[in-house]
């Protein structure tokens, strides 16, 4: 992702949160992080186009990505890479 795209996504997220259409990252983290026992929370990505947060965890040397709908807070899926 380019720096410009990252900046655009951040701005979209800000606008959507401000307008009440997107849950704040902290709320998403508070919902998901406690469910990932024995995993270290590393950070997140955000897709401004879809409104999906992807939280990144590390467990026993394996990276786990958890996709969360930023509008509803619903977990969309988990992947291991």
VOMAR-581063 format. One record per atom (N, C-alpha, C): residue number from 1; atom name; x, y, z. Coordinates in Angstrom, 1 decimal. Example, Ala and Ser with C-alpha at 12.3 -4.5 7.8 and 13.67 -1.06 7.14 Angstrom:
2
<node><pos>1</pos><site>N</site><east>13.2</east><north>-5.7</north><up>7.8</up></node>
<node><pos>1</pos><site>CA</site><east>12.3</east><north>-4.5</north><up>7.8</up></node>
<node><pos>1</pos><site>C</site><east>13.2</east><north>-3.3</north><up>7.8</up></node>
<node><pos>2</pos><site>N</site><east>12.8</east><north>-2.2</north><up>7.1</up></node>
<node><pos>2</pos><site>CA</site><east>13.7</east><north>-1.1</north><up>7.1</up></node>
<node><pos>2</pos><site>C</site><east>12.9</east><north>0.0</north><up>7.9</up></node>
//
This chain:
81
<node><pos>1</pos><site>N</site><east>0.8</east><north>-1.2</north><up>0.0</up></node>
<node><pos>1</pos><site>CA</site><east>0.0</east><north>0.0</north><up>0.0</up></node>
<node><pos>1</pos><site>C</site><east>0.9</east><north>1.2</north><up>0.0</up></node>
<node><pos>2</pos><site>N</site><east>0.6</east><north>2.2</north><up>-0.9</up></node>
<node><pos>2</pos><site>CA</site><east>1.4</east><north>3.4</north><up>-0.9</up></node>
<node><pos>2</pos><site>C</site><east>1.0</east><north>4.3</north><up>0.2</up></node>
<node><pos>3</pos><site>N</site><east>1.9</east><north>5.3</north><up>0.5</up></node>
<node><pos>3</pos><site>CA</site><east>1.7</east><north>6.2</north><up>1.6</up></node>
<node><pos>3</pos><site>C</site><east>0.4</east><north>7.0</north><up>1.3</up></node>
<node><pos>4</pos><site>N</site><east>0.2</east><north>7.4</north><up>0.0</up></node>
<node><pos>4</pos><site>CA</site><east>-1.0</east><north>8.1</north><up>-0.3</up></node>
<node><pos>4</pos><site>C</site><east>-2.3</east><north>7.3</north><up>0.0</up></node>
<node><pos>5</pos><site>N</site><east>-2.3</east><north>6.1</north><up>-0.4</up></node>
<node><pos>5</pos><site>CA</site><east>-3.5</east><north>5.2</north><up>-0.2</up></node>
<node><pos>5</pos><site>C</site><east>-3.7</east><north>5.0</north><up>1.3</up></node>
<node><pos>6</pos><site>N</site><east>-2.6</east><north>4.9</north><up>2.1</up></node>
<node><pos>6</pos><site>CA</site><east>-2.8</east><north>4.7</north><up>3.5</up></node>
<node><pos>6</pos><site>C</site><east>-3.4</east><north>6.0</north><up>4.1</up></node>
<node><pos>7</pos><site>N</site><east>-2.9</east><north>7.1</north><up>3.7</up></node>
<node><pos>7</pos><site>CA</site><east>-3.5</east><north>8.4</north><up>4.2</up></node>
<node><pos>7</pos><site>C</site><east>-4.9</east><north>8.6</north><up>3.8</up></node>
<node><pos>8</pos><site>N</site><east>-5.3</east><north>8.2</north><up>2.6</up></node>
<node><pos>8</pos><site>CA</site><east>-6.7</east><north>8.2</north><up>2.1</up></node>
<node><pos>8</pos><site>C</site><east>-7.6</east><north>7.3</north><up>3.0</up></node>
<node><pos>9</pos><site>N</site><east>-7.1</east><north>6.1</north><up>3.3</up></node>
<node><pos>9</pos><site>CA</site><east>-7.8</east><north>5.2</north><up>4.1</up></node>
<node><pos>9</pos><site>C</site><east>-8.0</east><north>5.8</north><up>5.5</up></node>
<node><pos>10</pos><site>N</site><east>-7.0</east><north>6.4</north><up>6.1</up></node>
<node><pos>10</pos><site>CA</site><east>-7.1</east><north>7.0</north><up>7.4</up></node>
<node><pos>10</pos><site>C</site><east>-8.1</east><north>8.1</north><up>7.4</up></node>
<node><pos>11</pos><site>N</site><east>-8.2</east><north>8.9</north><up>6.3</up></node>
<node><pos>11</pos><site>CA</site><east>-9.1</east><north>10.0</north><up>6.3</up></node>
<node><pos>11</pos><site>C</site><east>-10.5</east><north>9.5</north><up>6.1</up></node>
<node><pos>12</pos><site>N</site><east>-10.7</east><north>8.5</north><up>5.3</up></node>
<node><pos>12</pos><site>CA</site><east>-12.0</east><north>7.9</north><up>5.2</up></node>
<node><pos>12</pos><site>C</site><east>-12.5</east><north>7.3</north><up>6.5</up></node>
<node><pos>13</pos><site>N</site><east>-11.6</east><north>6.7</north><up>7.2</up></node>
<node><pos>13</pos><site>CA</site><east>-12.0</east><north>6.1</north><up>8.5</up></node>
<node><pos>13</pos><site>C</site><east>-12.4</east><north>7.2</north><up>9.5</up></node>
<node><pos>14</pos><site>N</site><east>-11.7</east><north>8.3</north><up>9.5</up></node>
<node><pos>14</pos><site>CA</site><east>-12.0</east><north>9.4</north><up>10.3</up></node>
<node><pos>14</pos><site>C</site><east>-13.4</east><north>10.0</north><up>10.0</up></node>
<node><pos>15</pos><site>N</site><east>-13.6</east><north>10.2</north><up>8.7</up></node>
<node><pos>15</pos><site>CA</site><east>-14.9</east><north>10.7</north><up>8.3</up></node>
<node><pos>15</pos><site>C</site><east>-16.1</east><north>9.8</north><up>8.7</up></node>
<node><pos>16</pos><site>N</site><east>-15.9</east><north>8.5</north><up>8.5</up></node>
<node><pos>16</pos><site>CA</site><east>-16.9</east><north>7.5</north><up>8.8</up></node>
<node><pos>16</pos><site>C</site><east>-17.2</east><north>7.4</north><up>10.3</up></node>
<node><pos>17</pos><site>N</site><east>-16.1</east><north>7.5</north><up>11.1</up></node>
<node><pos>17</pos><site>CA</site><east>-16.3</east><north>7.5</north><up>12.5</up></node>
<node><pos>17</pos><site>C</site><east>-17.0</east><north>8.7</north><up>13.0</up></node>
<node><pos>18</pos><site>N</site><east>-16.6</east><north>9.9</north><up>12.5</up></node>
<node><pos>18</pos><site>CA</site><east>-17.2</east><north>11.1</north><up>12.8</up></node>
<node><pos>18</pos><site>C</site><east>-18.7</east><north>11.1</north><up>12.5</up></node>
<node><pos>19</pos><site>N</site><east>-19.1</east><north>10.6</north><up>11.4</up></node>
<node><pos>19</pos><site>CA</site><east>-20.5</east><north>10.6</north><up>11.0</up></node>
<node><pos>19</pos><site>C</site><east>-21.3</east><north>9.4</north><up>11.6</up></node>
<node><pos>20</pos><site>N</site><east>-20.6</east><north>8.6</north><up>12.4</up></node>
<node><pos>20</pos><site>CA</site><east>-21.3</east><north>7.5</north><up>13.1</up></node>
<node><pos>20</pos><site>C</site><east>-21.5</east><north>6.3</north><up>12.3</up></node>
<node><pos>21</pos><site>N</site><east>-20.8</east><north>6.1</north><up>11.2</up></node>
<node><pos>21</pos><site>CA</site><east>-21.0</east><north>5.0</north><up>10.3</up></node>
<node><pos>21</pos><site>C</site><east>-20.0</east><north>3.9</north><up>10.5</up></node>
<node><pos>22</pos><site>N</site><east>-19.0</east><north>4.2</north><up>11.4</up></node>
<node><pos>22</pos><site>CA</site><east>-17.9</east><north>3.2</north><up>11.6</up></node>
<node><pos>22</pos><site>C</site><east>-17.5</east><north>3.2</north><up>13.0</up></node>
<node><pos>23</pos><site>N</site><east>-17.4</east><north>2.0</north><up>13.6</up></node>
<node><pos>23</pos><site>CA</site><east>-17.0</east><north>1.9</north><up>15.0</up></node>
<node><pos>23</pos><site>C</site><east>-15.5</east><north>2.3</north><up>15.1</up></node>
<node><pos>24</pos><site>N</site><east>-15.2</east><north>2.9</north><up>16.2</up></node>
<node><pos>24</pos><site>CA</site><east>-13.8</east><north>3.2</north><up>16.5</up></node>
<node><pos>24</pos><site>C</site><east>-12.9</east><north>2.0</north><up>16.6</up></node>
<node><pos>25</pos><site>N</site><east>-11.6</east><north>2.1</north><up>16.2</up></node>
<node><pos>25</pos><site>CA</site><east>-10.7</east><north>1.0</north><up>16.4</up></node>
<node><pos>25</pos><site>C</site><east>-10.7</east><north>0.5</north><up>17.8</up></node>
<node><pos>26</pos><site>N</site><east>-10.7</east><north>1.3</north><up>18.8</up></node>
<node><pos>26</pos><site>CA</site><east>-10.6</east><north>0.8</north><up>20.2</up></node>
<node><pos>26</pos><site>C</site><east>-11.8</east><north>-0.1</north><up>20.5</up></node>
<node><pos>27</pos><site>N</site><east>-12.9</east><north>0.2</north><up>20.0</up></node>
<node><pos>27</pos><site>CA</site><east>-14.1</east><north>-0.6</north><up>20.3</up></node>
<node><pos>27</pos><site>C</site><east>-13.9</east><north>-2.0</north><up>19.6</up></node>
<node><pos>28</pos><site>N</site><east>-13.4</east><north>-2.0</north><up>18.3</up></node>
<node><pos>28</pos><site>CA</site><east>-13.1</east><north>-3.2</north><up>17.6</up></node>
<node><pos>28</pos><site>C</site><east>-12.1</east><north>-4.0</north><up>18.4</up></node>
<node><pos>29</pos><site>N</site><east>-11.0</east><north>-3.4</north><up>18.8</up></node>
<node><pos>29</pos><site>CA</site><east>-10.0</east><north>-4.1</north><up>19.6</up></node>
<node><pos>29</pos><site>C</site><east>-10.6</east><north>-4.7</north><up>20.9</up></node>
<node><pos>30</pos><site>N</site><east>-11.4</east><north>-3.9</north><up>21.6</up></node>
<node><pos>30</pos><site>CA</site><east>-12.0</east><north>-4.4</north><up>22.8</up></node>
<node><pos>30</pos><site>C</site><east>-12.9</east><north>-5.6</north><up>22.6</up></node>
<node><pos>31</pos><site>N</site><east>-13.5</east><north>-5.8</north><up>21.4</up></node>
<node><pos>31</pos><site>CA</site><east>-14.3</east><north>-6.9</north><up>21.1</up></node>
<node><pos>31</pos><site>C</site><east>-13.5</east><north>-8.1</north><up>20.7</up></node>
<node><pos>32</pos><site>N</site><east>-12.4</east><north>-7.9</north><up>20.0</up></node>
<node><pos>32</pos><site>CA</site><east>-11.7</east><north>-9.0</north><up>19.4</up></node>
<node><pos>32</pos><site>C</site><east>-10.5</east><north>-9.5</north><up>20.2</up></node>
<node><pos>33</pos><site>N</site><east>-9.7</east><north>-8.6</north><up>20.7</up></node>
<node><pos>33</pos><site>CA</site><east>-8.4</east><north>-9.0</north><up>21.3</up></node>
<node><pos>33</pos><site>C</site><east>-8.7</east><north>-10.0</north><up>22.5</up></node>
<node><pos>34</pos><site>N</site><east>-9.7</east><north>-9.8</north><up>23.3</up></node>
<node><pos>34</pos><site>CA</site><east>-9.9</east><north>-10.8</north><up>24.4</up></node>
<node><pos>34</pos><site>C</site><east>-10.2</east><north>-12.2</north><up>23.9</up></node>
<node><pos>35</pos><site>N</site><east>-10.7</east><north>-12.3</north><up>22.7</up></node>
<node><pos>35</pos><site>CA</site><east>-11.1</east><north>-13.6</north><up>22.2</up></node>
<node><pos>35</pos><site>C</site><east>-9.9</east><north>-14.4</north><up>21.7</up></node>
<node><pos>36</pos><site>N</site><east>-8.8</east><north>-13.7</north><up>21.5</up></node>
<node><pos>36</pos><site>CA</site><east>-7.6</east><north>-14.3</north><up>20.9</up></node>
<node><pos>36</pos><site>C</site><east>-6.6</east><north>-14.7</north><up>22.0</up></node>
<node><pos>37</pos><site>N</site><east>-7.0</east><north>-15.6</north><up>22.9</up></node>
<node><pos>37</pos><site>CA</site><east>-6.2</east><north>-16.1</north><up>24.0</up></node>
<node><pos>37</pos><site>C</site><east>-4.9</east><north>-16.6</north><up>23.5</up></node>
<node><pos>38</pos><site>N</site><east>-3.8</east><north>-16.4</north><up>24.3</up></node>
<node><pos>38</pos><site>CA</site><east>-2.5</east><north>-16.9</north><up>24.0</up></node>
<node><pos>38</pos><site>C</site><east>-1.9</east><north>-16.3</north><up>22.7</up></node>
<node><pos>39</pos><site>N</site><east>-2.5</east><north>-15.2</north><up>22.2</up></node>
<node><pos>39</pos><site>CA</site><east>-2.0</east><north>-14.6</north><up>21.0</up></node>
<node><pos>39</pos><site>C</site><east>-1.6</east><north>-13.2</north><up>21.3</up></node>
<node><pos>40</pos><site>N</site><east>-0.5</east><north>-12.7</north><up>20.7</up></node>
<node><pos>40</pos><site>CA</site><east>0.0</east><north>-11.4</north><up>20.9</up></node>
<node><pos>40</pos><site>C</site><east>-0.6</east><north>-10.5</north><up>19.8</up></node>
<node><pos>41</pos><site>N</site><east>-1.3</east><north>-9.4</north><up>20.2</up></node>
<node><pos>41</pos><site>CA</site><east>-1.8</east><north>-8.5</north><up>19.2</up></node>
<node><pos>41</pos><site>C</site><east>-0.7</east><north>-7.6</north><up>18.7</up></node>
<node><pos>42</pos><site>N</site><east>-0.6</east><north>-7.6</north><up>17.4</up></node>
<node><pos>42</pos><site>CA</site><east>0.5</east><north>-6.9</north><up>16.8</up></node>
<node><pos>42</pos><site>C</site><east>0.1</east><north>-5.5</north><up>16.2</up></node>
<node><pos>43</pos><site>N</site><east>-1.1</east><north>-5.4</north><up>15.6</up></node>
<node><pos>43</pos><site>CA</site><east>-1.5</east><north>-4.2</north><up>15.0</up></node>
<node><pos>43</pos><site>C</site><east>-2.7</east><north>-4.5</north><up>14.1</up></node>
<node><pos>44</pos><site>N</site><east>-3.0</east><north>-3.5</north><up>13.2</up></node>
<node><pos>44</pos><site>CA</site><east>-4.1</east><north>-3.6</north><up>12.3</up></node>
<node><pos>44</pos><site>C</site><east>-3.9</east><north>-2.9</north><up>11.0</up></node>
<node><pos>45</pos><site>N</site><east>-4.7</east><north>-3.3</north><up>10.0</up></node>
<node><pos>45</pos><site>CA</site><east>-4.8</east><north>-2.6</north><up>8.7</up></node>
<node><pos>45</pos><site>C</site><east>-6.3</east><north>-2.2</north><up>8.6</up></node>
<node><pos>46</pos><site>N</site><east>-6.5</east><north>-1.1</north><up>7.8</up></node>
<node><pos>46</pos><site>CA</site><east>-7.9</east><north>-0.7</north><up>7.6</up></node>
<node><pos>46</pos><site>C</site><east>-8.1</east><north>-0.5</north><up>6.1</up></node>
<node><pos>47</pos><site>N</site><east>-9.2</east><north>-1.0</north><up>5.6</up></node>
<node><pos>47</pos><site>CA</site><east>-9.5</east><north>-0.8</north><up>4.2</up></node>
<node><pos>47</pos><site>C</site><east>-10.7</east><north>0.2</north><up>4.1</up></node>
<node><pos>48</pos><site>N</site><east>-10.4</east><north>1.5</north><up>3.7</up></node>
<node><pos>48</pos><site>CA</site><east>-11.4</east><north>2.5</north><up>3.7</up></node>
<node><pos>48</pos><site>C</site><east>-12.5</east><north>2.3</north><up>2.7</up></node>
<node><pos>49</pos><site>N</site><east>-12.2</east><north>1.6</north><up>1.7</up></node>
<node><pos>49</pos><site>CA</site><east>-13.3</east><north>1.3</north><up>0.7</up></node>
<node><pos>49</pos><site>C</site><east>-14.3</east><north>0.4</north><up>1.2</up></node>
<node><pos>50</pos><site>N</site><east>-13.9</east><north>-0.7</north><up>1.9</up></node>
<node><pos>50</pos><site>CA</site><east>-14.9</east><north>-1.7</north><up>2.4</up></node>
<node><pos>50</pos><site>C</site><east>-15.3</east><north>-1.4</north><up>3.9</up></node>
<node><pos>51</pos><site>N</site><east>-14.5</east><north>-0.6</north><up>4.6</up></node>
<node><pos>51</pos><site>CA</site><east>-14.7</east><north>-0.4</north><up>6.0</up></node>
<node><pos>51</pos><site>C</site><east>-14.3</east><north>-1.6</north><up>6.9</up></node>
<node><pos>52</pos><site>N</site><east>-13.4</east><north>-2.4</north><up>6.4</up></node>
<node><pos>52</pos><site>CA</site><east>-13.0</east><north>-3.6</north><up>7.1</up></node>
<node><pos>52</pos><site>C</site><east>-11.6</east><north>-3.4</north><up>7.8</up></node>
<node><pos>53</pos><site>N</site><east>-11.6</east><north>-3.6</north><up>9.1</up></node>
<node><pos>53</pos><site>CA</site><east>-10.4</east><north>-3.6</north><up>9.9</up></node>
<node><pos>53</pos><site>C</site><east>-9.9</east><north>-5.1</north><up>9.9</up></node>
<node><pos>54</pos><site>N</site><east>-8.6</east><north>-5.2</north><up>9.7</up></node>
<node><pos>54</pos><site>CA</site><east>-7.9</east><north>-6.5</north><up>9.8</up></node>
<node><pos>54</pos><site>C</site><east>-6.9</east><north>-6.4</north><up>10.9</up></node>
<node><pos>55</pos><site>N</site><east>-7.2</east><north>-7.2</north><up>12.0</up></node>
<node><pos>55</pos><site>CA</site><east>-6.3</east><north>-7.2</north><up>13.2</up></node>
<node><pos>55</pos><site>C</site><east>-5.3</east><north>-8.3</north><up>13.0</up></node>
<node><pos>56</pos><site>N</site><east>-4.1</east><north>-8.1</north><up>13.4</up></node>
<node><pos>56</pos><site>CA</site><east>-3.0</east><north>-9.0</north><up>13.2</up></node>
<node><pos>56</pos><site>C</site><east>-2.5</east><north>-9.5</north><up>14.6</up></node>
<node><pos>57</pos><site>N</site><east>-2.4</east><north>-10.9</north><up>14.7</up></node>
<node><pos>57</pos><site>CA</site><east>-2.0</east><north>-11.5</north><up>15.9</up></node>
<node><pos>57</pos><site>C</site><east>-0.9</east><north>-12.5</north><up>15.6</up></node>
<node><pos>58</pos><site>N</site><east>-0.1</east><north>-12.8</north><up>16.6</up></node>
<node><pos>58</pos><site>CA</site><east>1.0</east><north>-13.8</north><up>16.5</up></node>
<node><pos>58</pos><site>C</site><east>0.8</east><north>-14.8</north><up>17.6</up></node>
<node><pos>59</pos><site>N</site><east>0.7</east><north>-16.1</north><up>17.2</up></node>
<node><pos>59</pos><site>CA</site><east>0.6</east><north>-17.2</north><up>18.2</up></node>
<node><pos>59</pos><site>C</site><east>1.5</east><north>-18.3</north><up>17.8</up></node>
<node><pos>60</pos><site>N</site><east>2.5</east><north>-18.6</north><up>18.6</up></node>
<node><pos>60</pos><site>CA</site><east>3.4</east><north>-19.7</north><up>18.4</up></node>
<node><pos>60</pos><site>C</site><east>4.1</east><north>-19.6</north><up>17.0</up></node>
<node><pos>61</pos><site>N</site><east>4.5</east><north>-18.4</north><up>16.6</up></node>
<node><pos>61</pos><site>CA</site><east>5.2</east><north>-18.2</north><up>15.4</up></node>
<node><pos>61</pos><site>C</site><east>4.3</east><north>-18.2</north><up>14.2</up></node>
<node><pos>62</pos><site>N</site><east>3.0</east><north>-18.3</north><up>14.4</up></node>
<node><pos>62</pos><site>CA</site><east>2.0</east><north>-18.2</north><up>13.3</up></node>
<node><pos>62</pos><site>C</site><east>1.2</east><north>-16.9</north><up>13.3</up></node>
<node><pos>63</pos><site>N</site><east>1.2</east><north>-16.2</north><up>12.2</up></node>
<node><pos>63</pos><site>CA</site><east>0.4</east><north>-15.0</north><up>12.1</up></node>
<node><pos>63</pos><site>C</site><east>-1.0</east><north>-15.3</north><up>11.8</up></node>
<node><pos>64</pos><site>N</site><east>-1.9</east><north>-14.6</north><up>12.5</up></node>
<node><pos>64</pos><site>CA</site><east>-3.4</east><north>-14.8</north><up>12.4</up></node>
<node><pos>64</pos><site>C</site><east>-4.0</east><north>-13.5</north><up>12.1</up></node>
<node><pos>65</pos><site>N</site><east>-4.7</east><north>-13.4</north><up>11.0</up></node>
<node><pos>65</pos><site>CA</site><east>-5.4</east><north>-12.2</north><up>10.6</up></node>
<node><pos>65</pos><site>C</site><east>-6.9</east><north>-12.3</north><up>10.9</up></node>
<node><pos>66</pos><site>N</site><east>-7.5</east><north>-11.3</north><up>11.6</up></node>
<node><pos>66</pos><site>CA</site><east>-8.9</east><north>-11.4</north><up>11.9</up></node>
<node><pos>66</pos><site>C</site><east>-9.6</east><north>-10.2</north><up>11.2</up></node>
<node><pos>67</pos><site>N</site><east>-10.5</east><north>-10.5</north><up>10.2</up></node>
<node><pos>67</pos><site>CA</site><east>-11.2</east><north>-9.4</north><up>9.5</up></node>
<node><pos>67</pos><site>C</site><east>-12.5</east><north>-9.1</north><up>10.2</up></node>
<node><pos>68</pos><site>N</site><east>-12.7</east><north>-7.8</north><up>10.5</up></node>
<node><pos>68</pos><site>CA</site><east>-13.8</east><north>-7.3</north><up>11.2</up></node>
<node><pos>68</pos><site>C</site><east>-14.5</east><north>-6.2</north><up>10.5</up></node>
<node><pos>69</pos><site>N</site><east>-15.9</east><north>-6.4</north><up>10.3</up></node>
<node><pos>69</pos><site>CA</site><east>-16.7</east><north>-5.3</north><up>9.7</up></node>
<node><pos>69</pos><site>C</site><east>-16.7</east><north>-4.1</north><up>10.6</up></node>
<node><pos>70</pos><site>N</site><east>-16.2</east><north>-3.0</north><up>10.1</up></node>
<node><pos>70</pos><site>CA</site><east>-16.1</east><north>-1.8</north><up>10.9</up></node>
<node><pos>70</pos><site>C</site><east>-17.4</east><north>-1.1</north><up>11.2</up></node>
<node><pos>71</pos><site>N</site><east>-18.4</east><north>-1.5</north><up>10.4</up></node>
<node><pos>71</pos><site>CA</site><east>-19.8</east><north>-0.9</north><up>10.6</up></node>
<node><pos>71</pos><site>C</site><east>-20.5</east><north>-1.6</north><up>11.7</up></node>
<node><pos>72</pos><site>N</site><east>-20.4</east><north>-3.0</north><up>11.8</up></node>
<node><pos>72</pos><site>CA</site><east>-21.2</east><north>-3.7</north><up>12.7</up></node>
<node><pos>72</pos><site>C</site><east>-20.4</east><north>-4.3</north><up>13.8</up></node>
<node><pos>73</pos><site>N</site><east>-19.1</east><north>-4.4</north><up>13.6</up></node>
<node><pos>73</pos><site>CA</site><east>-18.2</east><north>-5.1</north><up>14.6</up></node>
<node><pos>73</pos><site>C</site><east>-18.2</east><north>-6.6</north><up>14.5</up></node>
<node><pos>74</pos><site>N</site><east>-18.9</east><north>-7.1</north><up>13.5</up></node>
<node><pos>74</pos><site>CA</site><east>-18.9</east><north>-8.6</north><up>13.3</up></node>
<node><pos>74</pos><site>C</site><east>-17.6</east><north>-9.1</north><up>12.7</up></node>
<node><pos>75</pos><site>N</site><east>-17.1</east><north>-10.2</north><up>13.3</up></node>
<node><pos>75</pos><site>CA</site><east>-15.9</east><north>-10.9</north><up>12.7</up></node>
<node><pos>75</pos><site>C</site><east>-16.3</east><north>-11.5</north><up>11.4</up></node>
<node><pos>76</pos><site>N</site><east>-15.6</east><north>-11.2</north><up>10.3</up></node>
<node><pos>76</pos><site>CA</site><east>-15.9</east><north>-11.7</north><up>9.0</up></node>
<node><pos>76</pos><site>C</site><east>-15.1</east><north>-13.0</north><up>8.7</up></node>
<node><pos>77</pos><site>N</site><east>-14.0</east><north>-13.2</north><up>9.4</up></node>
<node><pos>77</pos><site>CA</site><east>-13.2</east><north>-14.4</north><up>9.1</up></node>
<node><pos>77</pos><site>C</site><east>-11.8</east><north>-14.3</north><up>9.8</up></node>
<node><pos>78</pos><site>N</site><east>-11.2</east><north>-15.4</north><up>9.8</up></node>
<node><pos>78</pos><site>CA</site><east>-9.8</east><north>-15.5</north><up>10.3</up></node>
<node><pos>78</pos><site>C</site><east>-9.0</east><north>-16.3</north><up>9.4</up></node>
<node><pos>79</pos><site>N</site><east>-7.8</east><north>-15.8</north><up>9.2</up></node>
<node><pos>79</pos><site>CA</site><east>-6.9</east><north>-16.5</north><up>8.3</up></node>
<node><pos>79</pos><site>C</site><east>-5.5</east><north>-16.7</north><up>9.0</up></node>
<node><pos>80</pos><site>N</site><east>-4.8</east><north>-17.7</north><up>8.6</up></node>
<node><pos>80</pos><site>CA</site><east>-3.5</east><north>-18.0</north><up>9.1</up></node>
<node><pos>80</pos><site>C</site><east>-2.5</east><north>-17.9</north><up>7.9</up></node>
<node><pos>81</pos><site>N</site><east>-1.4</east><north>-17.2</north><up>8.1</up></node>
<node><pos>81</pos><site>CA</site><east>-0.5</east><north>-17.1</north><up>7.0</up></node>
<node><pos>81</pos><site>C</site><east>0.9</east><north>-17.5</north><up>7.4</up></node>
//
